[in-house]
Each structure stands twice: as C-alpha cells, then as structure tokens.
Amino acid sequence: MLDRRGRRVALSNLRVAFGDEFSSERRAQIVRESYQHFARTMLDFFWSPRLTSQNFSRYGYARSRLSMIVRLRRSQRTS
C-alpha cells in the first residue's frame, strides 16, 4: 500500500467508530475497498470530460452516473 499512514489512520478511525463490531480483517477490507473506490473516482474524474450524452452508453455508464459527473463539472465551473 502506498499510503501507509493514511491506512493506519483509516483502520484506527474504524476501530474507534465501530469498536468490536467489525473484525480486524473486515476493517482492513473496508479500508482497501475505500482506496479502490477513491482510485476509480479519480479515474472517472479525469476521464469524464470525454463523455458526452451521445457516447456514454458505449462505455457502460448508467445515466445516473453521467448526470452525477455532469453536475460535478458544472459545480466546479461555478466555484
């Protein structure tokens, strides 16, 4: 893992927030999945300018996901 400090913080936060509700293996899985989701989100973010309403279905994107990306882009322009 590239972000060892962040991983330790995430594991600690889960331990504090949920106590013994999750095993250490489950907490590690949650952290790993969080990093994977973040990576996919960043890839989508940088790739999304290429998406149009005409080509998004070719890439397997659901309409709701495209509309979320469009809203994000619009909010960035107004910020």
PyMOL commands that place a pseudoatom at each C-alpha (Angstrom):
pseudoatom trace, name=CA, resn=MET, resi=1, chain=A, elem=C, hetatm=0, pos=[0.000, 0.000, 0.000]
pseudoatom trace, name=CA, resn=LEU, resi=2, chain=A, elem=C, hetatm=0, pos=[1.344, 3.403, -0.941]
pseudoatom trace, name=CA, resn=ASP, resi=3, chain=A, elem=C, hetatm=0, pos=[-0.341, 5.408, 1.820]
pseudoatom trace, name=CA, resn=ARG, resi=4, chain=A, elem=C, hetatm=0, pos=[0.691, 3.543, 4.968]
pseudoatom trace, name=CA, resn=ARG, resi=5, chain=A, elem=C, hetatm=0, pos=[-0.033, 6.452, 7.290]
pseudoatom trace, name=CA, resn=GLY, resi=6, chain=A, elem=C, hetatm=0, pos=[-3.491, 7.001, 5.764]
pseudoatom trace, name=CA, resn=ARG, resi=7, chain=A, elem=C, hetatm=0, pos=[-4.233, 3.302, 6.015]
pseudoatom trace, name=CA, resn=ARG, resi=8, chain=A, elem=C, hetatm=0, pos=[-3.295, 3.274, 9.709]
pseudoatom trace, name=CA, resn=VAL, resi=9, chain=A, elem=C, hetatm=0, pos=[-5.488, 6.322, 10.334]
pseudoatom trace, name=CA, resn=ALA, resi=10, chain=A, elem=C, hetatm=0, pos=[-8.426, 4.742, 8.485]
pseudoatom trace, name=CA, resn=LEU, resi=11, chain=A, elem=C, hetatm=0, pos=[-8.078, 1.495, 10.452]
pseudoatom trace, name=CA, resn=SER, resi=12, chain=A, elem=C, hetatm=0, pos=[-7.883, 3.434, 13.713]
pseudoatom trace, name=CA, resn=ASN, resi=13, chain=A, elem=C, hetatm=0, pos=[-10.942, 5.512, 12.793]
pseudoatom trace, name=CA, resn=LEU, resi=14, chain=A, elem=C, hetatm=0, pos=[-12.950, 2.388, 12.045]
pseudoatom trace, name=CA, resn=ARG, resi=15, chain=A, elem=C, hetatm=0, pos=[-11.849, 0.853, 15.340]
pseudoatom trace, name=CA, resn=VAL, resi=16, chain=A, elem=C, hetatm=0, pos=[-12.900, 3.981, 17.265]
pseudoatom trace, name=CA, resn=ALA, resi=17, chain=A, elem=C, hetatm=0, pos=[-16.178, 4.405, 15.397]
pseudoatom trace, name=CA, resn=PHE, resi=18, chain=A, elem=C, hetatm=0, pos=[-17.323, 0.776, 15.435]
pseudoatom trace, name=CA, resn=GLY, resi=19, chain=A, elem=C, hetatm=0, pos=[-15.400, -0.847, 18.269]
pseudoatom trace, name=CA, resn=ASP, resi=20, chain=A, elem=C, hetatm=0, pos=[-15.521, -4.625, 18.029]
pseudoatom trace, name=CA, resn=GLU, resi=21, chain=A, elem=C, hetatm=0, pos=[-18.445, -4.634, 15.592]
pseudoatom trace, name=CA, resn=PHE, resi=22, chain=A, elem=C, hetatm=0, pos=[-16.001, -5.473, 12.752]
pseudoatom trace, name=CA, resn=SER, resi=23, chain=A, elem=C, hetatm=0, pos=[-13.103, -7.893, 12.886]
pseudoatom trace, name=CA, resn=SER, resi=24, chain=A, elem=C, hetatm=0, pos=[-9.645, -6.580, 12.038]
pseudoatom trace, name=CA, resn=GLU, resi=25, chain=A, elem=C, hetatm=0, pos=[-9.899, -8.433, 8.707]
pseudoatom trace, name=CA, resn=ARG, resi=26, chain=A, elem=C, hetatm=0, pos=[-13.205, -6.717, 7.906]
pseudoatom trace, name=CA, resn=ARG, resi=27, chain=A, elem=C, hetatm=0, pos=[-11.797, -3.294, 8.821]
pseudoatom trace, name=CA, resn=ALA, resi=28, chain=A, elem=C, hetatm=0, pos=[-8.828, -3.939, 6.514]
pseudoatom trace, name=CA, resn=GLN, resi=29, chain=A, elem=C, hetatm=0, pos=[-11.240, -4.938, 3.751]
pseudoatom trace, name=CA, resn=ILE, resi=30, chain=A, elem=C, hetatm=0, pos=[-13.282, -1.746, 4.229]
pseudoatom trace, name=CA, resn=VAL, resi=31, chain=A, elem=C, hetatm=0, pos=[-10.130, 0.377, 4.031]
pseudoatom trace, name=CA, resn=ARG, resi=32, chain=A, elem=C, hetatm=0, pos=[-8.923, -1.467, 0.915]
pseudoatom trace, name=CA, resn=GLU, resi=33, chain=A, elem=C, hetatm=0, pos=[-12.309, -1.045, -0.769]
pseudoatom trace, name=CA, resn=SER, resi=34, chain=A, elem=C, hetatm=0, pos=[-12.335, 2.643, 0.167]
pseudoatom trace, name=CA, resn=TYR, resi=35, chain=A, elem=C, hetatm=0, pos=[-8.986, 3.158, -1.549]
pseudoatom trace, name=CA, resn=GLN, resi=36, chain=A, elem=C, hetatm=0, pos=[-10.215, 1.224, -4.595]
pseudoatom trace, name=CA, resn=HIS, resi=37, chain=A, elem=C, hetatm=0, pos=[-13.355, 3.353, -4.780]
pseudoatom trace, name=CA, resn=PHE, resi=38, chain=A, elem=C, hetatm=0, pos=[-11.285, 6.526, -4.466]
pseudoatom trace, name=CA, resn=ALA, resi=39, chain=A, elem=C, hetatm=0, pos=[-8.998, 5.383, -7.304]
pseudoatom trace, name=CA, resn=ARG, resi=40, chain=A, elem=C, hetatm=0, pos=[-11.972, 4.627, -9.560]
pseudoatom trace, name=CA, resn=THR, resi=41, chain=A, elem=C, hetatm=0, pos=[-13.499, 8.004, -8.725]
pseudoatom trace, name=CA, resn=MET, resi=42, chain=A, elem=C, hetatm=0, pos=[-10.280, 9.814, -9.622]
pseudoatom trace, name=CA, resn=LEU, resi=43, chain=A, elem=C, hetatm=0, pos=[-10.032, 7.919, -12.920]
pseudoatom trace, name=CA, resn=ASP, resi=44, chain=A, elem=C, hetatm=0, pos=[-13.634, 8.807, -13.700]
pseudoatom trace, name=CA, resn=PHE, resi=45, chain=A, elem=C, hetatm=0, pos=[-12.990, 12.419, -12.793]
pseudoatom trace, name=CA, resn=PHE, resi=46, chain=A, elem=C, hetatm=0, pos=[-10.078, 12.787, -15.209]
pseudoatom trace, name=CA, resn=TRP, resi=47, chain=A, elem=C, hetatm=0, pos=[-11.707, 10.686, -17.924]
pseudoatom trace, name=CA, resn=SER, resi=48, chain=A, elem=C, hetatm=0, pos=[-15.194, 12.233, -17.677]
pseudoatom trace, name=CA, resn=PRO, resi=49, chain=A, elem=C, hetatm=0, pos=[-14.554, 15.280, -19.917]
pseudoatom trace, name=CA, resn=ARG, resi=50, chain=A, elem=C, hetatm=0, pos=[-14.507, 12.823, -22.845]
pseudoatom trace, name=CA, resn=LEU, resi=51, chain=A, elem=C, hetatm=0, pos=[-18.037, 11.635, -22.061]
pseudoatom trace, name=CA, resn=THR, resi=52, chain=A, elem=C, hetatm=0, pos=[-20.971, 13.124, -23.888]
pseudoatom trace, name=CA, resn=SER, resi=53, chain=A, elem=C, hetatm=0, pos=[-24.651, 12.300, -23.790]
pseudoatom trace, name=CA, resn=GLN, resi=54, chain=A, elem=C, hetatm=0, pos=[-24.111, 10.633, -27.166]
pseudoatom trace, name=CA, resn=ASN, resi=55, chain=A, elem=C, hetatm=0, pos=[-21.266, 8.269, -26.225]
pseudoatom trace, name=CA, resn=PHE, resi=56, chain=A, elem=C, hetatm=0, pos=[-21.711, 7.446, -22.529]
pseudoatom trace, name=CA, resn=SER, resi=57, chain=A, elem=C, hetatm=0, pos=[-23.734, 4.267, -23.098]
pseudoatom trace, name=CA, resn=ARG, resi=58, chain=A, elem=C, hetatm=0, pos=[-20.904, 2.850, -25.210]
pseudoatom trace, name=CA, resn=TYR, resi=59, chain=A, elem=C, hetatm=0, pos=[-18.731, 2.867, -22.079]
pseudoatom trace, name=CA, resn=GLY, resi=60, chain=A, elem=C, hetatm=0, pos=[-21.255, 1.166, -19.810]
pseudoatom trace, name=CA, resn=TYR, resi=61, chain=A, elem=C, hetatm=0, pos=[-22.105, 4.222, -17.742]
pseudoatom trace, name=CA, resn=ALA, resi=62, chain=A, elem=C, hetatm=0, pos=[-25.551, 4.409, -16.251]
pseudoatom trace, name=CA, resn=ARG, resi=63, chain=A, elem=C, hetatm=0, pos=[-27.475, 7.603, -16.932]
pseudoatom trace, name=CA, resn=SER, resi=64, chain=A, elem=C, hetatm=0, pos=[-27.436, 8.490, -13.224]
pseudoatom trace, name=CA, resn=ARG, resi=65, chain=A, elem=C, hetatm=0, pos=[-23.640, 8.234, -13.107]
pseudoatom trace, name=CA, resn=LEU, resi=66, chain=A, elem=C, hetatm=0, pos=[-23.261, 10.504, -16.115]
pseudoatom trace, name=CA, resn=SER, resi=67, chain=A, elem=C, hetatm=0, pos=[-25.637, 13.062, -14.623]
pseudoatom trace, name=CA, resn=MET, resi=68, chain=A, elem=C, hetatm=0, pos=[-23.611, 12.975, -11.382]
pseudoatom trace, name=CA, resn=ILE, resi=69, chain=A, elem=C, hetatm=0, pos=[-20.419, 13.669, -13.339]
pseudoatom trace, name=CA, resn=VAL, resi=70, chain=A, elem=C, hetatm=0, pos=[-22.092, 16.490, -15.280]
pseudoatom trace, name=CA, resn=ARG, resi=71, chain=A, elem=C, hetatm=0, pos=[-23.343, 18.093, -12.037]
pseudoatom trace, name=CA, resn=LEU, resi=72, chain=A, elem=C, hetatm=0, pos=[-19.859, 17.832, -10.539]
pseudoatom trace, name=CA, resn=ARG, resi=73, chain=A, elem=C, hetatm=0, pos=[-18.300, 19.502, -13.593]
pseudoatom trace, name=CA, resn=ARG, resi=74, chain=A, elem=C, hetatm=0, pos=[-20.890, 22.295, -13.536]
pseudoatom trace, name=CA, resn=SER, resi=75, chain=A, elem=C, hetatm=0, pos=[-20.345, 22.948, -9.839]
pseudoatom trace, name=CA, resn=GLN, resi=76, chain=A, elem=C, hetatm=0, pos=[-16.600, 23.214, -10.427]
pseudoatom trace, name=CA, resn=ARG, resi=77, chain=A, elem=C, hetatm=0, pos=[-17.127, 25.854, -13.102]
pseudoatom trace, name=CA, resn=THR, resi=78, chain=A, elem=C, hetatm=0, pos=[-19.200, 27.983, -10.726]
pseudoatom trace, name=CA, resn=SER, resi=79, chain=A, elem=C, hetatm=0, pos=[-16.736, 27.682, -7.835]
for i in range(1, 79): cmd.bond("trace and resi %d" % i, "trace and resi %d" % (i + 1))
show_as sticks, trace
zoom trace
